[in-house]
């Protein structure tokens, strides 16, 4: 079944290429966007997230995650103990906010 489905998909792609239907599409010639963060999301959440991102409305947890990654980089560049302490406090705060946002989304999306 899987092989026949793969062949059908490949034929449809080749047909669309031959008819020129895959030219002039948004993002043509550019690398695919990094969606590695979607690897741990269920399909419905990944699709909903992608639609919101394309509309420019990312959930709060994604904004916090970016801030958290930046804070971790700042911690790795910190020289003094005081700078590390401040950076670690920020990381702890952002991690807590991130966990709360993730849990809120999971409750909203339901089981």
C-alpha positions as a Markdown table, in Angstrom:
| # | Residue | x | y | z |
|---|---|---|---|---|
| 1 | Unk | 0.0 | 0.0 | 0.0 |
| 2 | Unk | 2.7 | 2.5 | 0.9 |
| 3 | Unk | 4.7 | 1.9 | -2.3 |
| 4 | Unk | 1.6 | 2.4 | -4.4 |
| 5 | Unk | 0.8 | 5.6 | -2.6 |
| 6 | Unk | 4.4 | 6.8 | -3.0 |
| 7 | Unk | 4.2 | 6.1 | -6.8 |
| 8 | Unk | 0.9 | 7.9 | -7.0 |
| 9 | Unk | 2.3 | 10.9 | -5.2 |
| 10 | Unk | 5.4 | 10.9 | -7.4 |
| 11 | Unk | 3.3 | 10.8 | -10.6 |
| 12 | Unk | 1.2 | 13.7 | -9.4 |
| 13 | Unk | 4.3 | 15.7 | -8.6 |
| 14 | Unk | 5.8 | 14.9 | -12.0 |
| 15 | Unk | 2.5 | 15.8 | -13.7 |
| 16 | Unk | 2.4 | 19.2 | -11.9 |
| 17 | Unk | 6.0 | 19.9 | -12.8 |
| 18 | Unk | 5.3 | 19.1 | -16.5 |
| 19 | Unk | 2.3 | 21.4 | -16.5 |
| 20 | Unk | 4.3 | 24.2 | -14.8 |
| 21 | Unk | 2.0 | 24.3 | -11.8 |
| 22 | Unk | 4.9 | 24.3 | -9.4 |
| 23 | Unk | 6.6 | 27.5 | -10.8 |
| 24 | Unk | 6.2 | 30.9 | -9.3 |
| 25 | Unk | 5.1 | 29.6 | -5.9 |
| 26 | Unk | 5.8 | 31.6 | -2.7 |
| 27 | Unk | 9.3 | 30.8 | -1.5 |
| 28 | Unk | 10.4 | 29.2 | -4.7 |
| 29 | Unk | 14.2 | 28.8 | -4.9 |
| 30 | Unk | 14.5 | 29.5 | -1.1 |
| 31 | Unk | 15.4 | 26.9 | 1.5 |
| 32 | Unk | 12.6 | 25.3 | 3.4 |
| 33 | Unk | 11.8 | 27.0 | 6.8 |
| 34 | Unk | 13.3 | 25.3 | 9.8 |
| 35 | Unk | 10.5 | 23.4 | 11.5 |
| 36 | Unk | 12.6 | 21.2 | 13.7 |
| 37 | Unk | 10.6 | 22.5 | 16.7 |
| 38 | Unk | 7.5 | 20.7 | 15.3 |
| 39 | Unk | 9.1 | 17.3 | 15.6 |
| 40 | Unk | 7.6 | 16.9 | 19.1 |
| 41 | Unk | 4.2 | 18.3 | 18.3 |
| 42 | Unk | 1.2 | 16.3 | 17.2 |
| 43 | Unk | 0.0 | 16.9 | 13.6 |
| 44 | Unk | -2.9 | 19.1 | 14.5 |
| 45 | Unk | -0.8 | 21.4 | 16.7 |
| 46 | Unk | 2.0 | 21.6 | 14.1 |
| 47 | Unk | -0.5 | 22.6 | 11.4 |
| 48 | Unk | -2.2 | 25.2 | 13.7 |
| 49 | Unk | 1.2 | 26.6 | 14.7 |
| 50 | Unk | 2.3 | 26.9 | 11.1 |
| 51 | Unk | -0.9 | 28.7 | 10.1 |
| 52 | Unk | -0.5 | 31.1 | 13.0 |
| 53 | Unk | 3.2 | 31.7 | 12.1 |
| 54 | Unk | 2.3 | 32.4 | 8.5 |
| 55 | Unk | -0.3 | 34.9 | 9.7 |
| 56 | Unk | 2.3 | 36.5 | 12.0 |
| 57 | Unk | 0.5 | 35.4 | 15.2 |
| 58 | Unk | 2.8 | 33.1 | 17.1 |
| 59 | Unk | 1.6 | 31.6 | 20.5 |
| 60 | Unk | 3.2 | 33.1 | 23.6 |
| 61 | Unk | 5.2 | 29.9 | 24.2 |
| 62 | Unk | 7.1 | 30.4 | 21.0 |
| 63 | Unk | 8.0 | 34.0 | 21.9 |
| 64 | Unk | 9.1 | 32.9 | 25.3 |
| 65 | Unk | 11.2 | 30.0 | 23.9 |
| 66 | Unk | 13.1 | 32.5 | 21.7 |
| 67 | Unk | 13.8 | 34.6 | 24.7 |
| 68 | Unk | 14.9 | 31.5 | 26.7 |
| 69 | Unk | 17.3 | 30.5 | 24.0 |
| 70 | Unk | 18.8 | 34.0 | 24.0 |
| 71 | Unk | 19.1 | 34.0 | 27.8 |
| 72 | Unk | 21.0 | 30.7 | 27.6 |
| 73 | Unk | 23.4 | 32.1 | 25.1 |
| 74 | Unk | 23.9 | 35.1 | 27.4 |
| 75 | Unk | 24.6 | 32.8 | 30.3 |
| 76 | Unk | 27.3 | 30.9 | 28.3 |
| 77 | Unk | 29.0 | 34.3 | 27.5 |
| 78 | Unk | 28.8 | 35.6 | 31.1 |
| 79 | Unk | 32.2 | 36.2 | 32.7 |
| 80 | Unk | 31.6 | 37.0 | 36.3 |
| 81 | Unk | 29.6 | 35.1 | 38.9 |
| 82 | Unk | 27.2 | 38.0 | 39.2 |
| 83 | Unk | 26.5 | 38.0 | 35.5 |
| 84 | Unk | 25.9 | 34.2 | 35.6 |
| 85 | Unk | 23.6 | 34.6 | 38.6 |
| 86 | Unk | 21.5 | 37.2 | 36.9 |
| 87 | Unk | 21.4 | 35.2 | 33.7 |
| 88 | Unk | 20.4 | 32.1 | 35.6 |
| 89 | Unk | 17.6 | 33.9 | 37.3 |
| 90 | Unk | 16.3 | 35.1 | 34.0 |
| 91 | Unk | 16.5 | 31.5 | 32.6 |
| 92 | Unk | 14.6 | 30.1 | 35.5 |
| 93 | Unk | 11.9 | 32.8 | 35.1 |
| 94 | Unk | 11.6 | 32.2 | 31.4 |
| 95 | Unk | 11.6 | 28.4 | 31.8 |
| 96 | Unk | 8.7 | 28.7 | 34.3 |
| 97 | Unk | 6.7 | 31.0 | 32.0 |
| 98 | Unk | 7.4 | 28.7 | 29.1 |
| 99 | Unk | 6.2 | 25.6 | 31.0 |
| 100 | Unk | 3.0 | 27.5 | 32.0 |
| 101 | Unk | 2.3 | 28.5 | 28.4 |
| 102 | Unk | 2.8 | 25.0 | 27.1 |
| 103 | Unk | 0.5 | 23.6 | 29.8 |
| 104 | Unk | -2.1 | 26.2 | 29.0 |
| 105 | Unk | -2.0 | 25.3 | 25.3 |
| 106 | Unk | -2.3 | 21.6 | 26.1 |
| 107 | Unk | -5.3 | 22.2 | 28.3 |
| 108 | Unk | -6.9 | 24.4 | 25.6 |
| 109 | Unk | -6.3 | 21.9 | 22.9 |
| 110 | Unk | -7.8 | 19.1 | 25.0 |
| 111 | Unk | -6.9 | 15.4 | 25.1 |
